[in-house]
Amino acid sequence: MSGKRRITVDEAEWNALRQQARQLKDLRVNAPRLVADLQQQTQAELQRVSERLDSRQRAVEQTLGALSDQTRALEKETSRQLRDQAREMQQQLARTAGQLRQETDAALARQQRAWRAELAAERNRQRQDLARLRREIEGKEQAAEQAAKAWLHDASLVHDLIRDELPHERYAPGQLVALERRLATAANNARQGQPQAALALAQEAYHDLSELRVEIELRDREWTALHTVAYEAVLQLDGLAAENGSQVIAAGEAGNEDAVDLDVDYWSEGGLSALRADVARLLSRINDTETPPGAEELREVAEVRVPDLEQRLLDVVQRAHLRLLASQMRVNVADVVVQALDEVAGYDVRDHLYEQLDNRRTFLAKLQHPNGNEIVVSVAPSSDDSGQCVLRLLSYDYDTAAESELDERAHAITRELRARGLDAADQGCEQGEPDPAELDFDRIRRAAPVSAPVSAPVLAPVPAAERAEPAR
């Protein structure tokens, strides 16, 4: 008489394994090499930023040198502030390379607010100076005519600087074109002999152009800072993923006698590779020069998307640890069953392996009695990482065995599992007879993928069955 018996092994030992794994699941975030690599790449990014800003500053200085004396005096302080702020931003980013993004982002935001307040005060002072200059020549037609020409000249220089050197359509679309129209109106007033109207329009156009330059500079600086922070955050995440892809469970950390290597991508069934592919796509998006991300998208990357991916990485690493432990748990369950069957009925182990020769799959052991009867012990994992495993006994009895004998065998195994702290429940007999093909372990080996691992994890002694080889 043959039969198939099903016993579920529930969460008791799994909970113990999860407790053991807690100390193993944290990401290694302080590896000196990772921080050094991150700082090096951030410095390279800052060098590119510095070269771009230096090129722009040379163009600004050239334009300022061509302005009239009174306009150059108005712009002197603004230009100094912008130059100092650019240097301060680069120093801040260099200092915080490899540190917590939240702290860096907060510091940069404080800088931006301080810069805007400082520049707003300077621009307000300029407006007051412009109003004073206009009052001084009010009613003086010849002086107004000369002043209008000077302001039109200076406004045209600033207009050309914005047009040729600044990303105005990216940060202030359409505004330069609108100011061009106002300059054209001021020039037309001057040609028609209306110097006072021309002067007023030219001064306002100049001031608005100057403010537009400042606003574009500030927005570009904000974008540059956010891009650097987001770029560094994604690089750090990729470095974390690479750093945590291969881990070692030290001897004694999870009941193991020897250190065990953990291949996170293997045990997460490609979860780490999928995550790193998403990180690579995110990095490509950040560095997209054709349709670059906006400031809000970069802020979302640093503050939302990267933390979400970090949590996903943590989950992948934890799942890999737990799946390795669950694989060993299946070996341990099979070992308890083997011992019970040896004691109860005199069965010996003849062979054992994992389905597809894959440590993540069902563990199988083939037992044989001196009279020729055979049993296949199958310990299958749960499909939801809950830790529950399903134990099946496939009995091949070639002489007559009473159903009561099969029942007693299953009850003895259940009692033994419970005595070992495993919450086992006998589910009774399944319908039908076991397939004789299940006895052919050589068939399983022949059908396994060429790249299949041939080893099994060893985190705890397996005294009754043959010792499995170290884990991949």
Order of alpha helices (4+ residues) and beta strands (2+ residues): beta-alpha-alpha-alpha-alpha-alpha-alpha-alpha-alpha-beta-beta-alpha-alpha-alpha-alpha-beta-beta-beta-beta-alpha-beta-alpha
